Amino acid sequence: MANKEINEVREGEKIKPIILKDRDTGDTYTLEFNRDSVKFAEARGFDVDDVSRYPATKLEELFFYAFRMHHQNVAREKTNRILWEKLGGLPEGFVERLTMLYMAPLEALKRAAEGSGEEKNASMTVEM
């Protein structure tokens, strides 16, 4: 991941979703994650750290789970077809962006307001 991209996650800037547009059908897919889609993936044993160790298997899974937030009814068979046949290869930075999108909901849980030690928009304080 590029330093700028890592800093965007840390500074709380929204990471833009990946938009796929099928020129044959006109279908548009928005790839993004929220807490529910991450929990869905984790409940099925997915670990984002495995993507770099087992890319052929785990990239398929990450790609499938990225549809979950906006396109729950898209079957894995279809996401695999999009990944392997329709895209014709992944553009540079695609895997990194998917990973950043996956991590964004988790980072939101950890993010503290700058300098105050309080969570942004929190109505409760924490003392440790």
N, C-alpha and C positions, 0 to 999 in steps of 0.2 A: 504494500500500500504506500502511496506517495505521502510524504509528510503533510502536505496541504490537506489531503483527504483525511488523514488521521486527526489533524487539528480541527477540521470541520466537525467531526464526531464529538470531540472533546469539548468544543466551544458551544455545542448545542445547536448548531445550524442544521436546518432540515436537509437531509440528503434527498436529492430528487429521485423519484422512482424510475425504474427502467420501463420504457414504453415500447412494446413490440407491435408492429402493424403488418398484417398479412396482406401482401399485394394481390394475392389470388382471391381471397374471400372478403377482404375489407375489415376483417375482425381486428380489434385492438385489445391488447392485454397489458395491464399495468402490474408490474412486478414490484412488490413492496412487502414489508413485514410490519406487524403490530404484535402486541403481547400475546394475543390469542394464537396467531399463526406460528410464533416461536414456540409457545407451549405445545401446540399440536405437533410440531416437529420433534421437540424434546420427548414428548410422550411416546414417540415411535423410535426412540433411541438415537436420534440424530445428534451429532456433535460437530459443530462447524469447524473445529480444529482438524477433523478427519478429511476435509476437502483437499488439503494439500498432500496428505499421505496417500489417499485413495481417490484420485481425481475422477477416474472413469465411473466409479460407483457413486461417490458422494456428491459430485457436481450435479448428476442427474437428480439426486434427492433434494439438494439445495434449490435447484431450478424448479422442481415440482412444488416445493413448499412456498416458493416465492409467489406462486399463483394463488395460494390459499386465502390471502387477505381480501382480494377483489374478485376472485374467480373460483369459488369453492367447488363448483360442479365440473371443473375441467379435470378429466381423468388423467392419471399418470401416463397412460399409453399415448395420449394426445400431447402432453408436455414433452415426452421423450421424442415424439415425432417432430415437434417444433424444434427441439434442441439439436437433434442429429440430422434431420432432413431439411427443414425449412430455413434455418438460420444460415446454413452453409459455412459454418465456422463462427467462433465467437470473436467479436472485436476486442482489441486491446483494452484492458481495464474492466471488462465485463465481470469477471469472477471477483475482482476486488470490490467492485460496486455492489454486487450481490451480497458479498460478505459484510460490507459496511451497512447495507440495508438490514441485514439479519441482526447485526449488533446494535443498531440504533435504539430499539425498545429497551434493551438491556442497559445501555449507557444512560438512558433517561432515568432509570432507577438509581443510578449512582451519582448523577450530576448534582452538584451543590451550587448554590448561588455564589457568585464570585465574592470571595473574601469574607462572607458572613458566616459560613458554616451551616447555613439553613438551606433546606430544599426550596427550589423555586416554587412559588405559589403554594407553599405549604401552610397549613393552618395549625401546625403542631411543631414544637421545637424538640430537639434531641440533645441530651447532655450525656457525654461519655467520659 
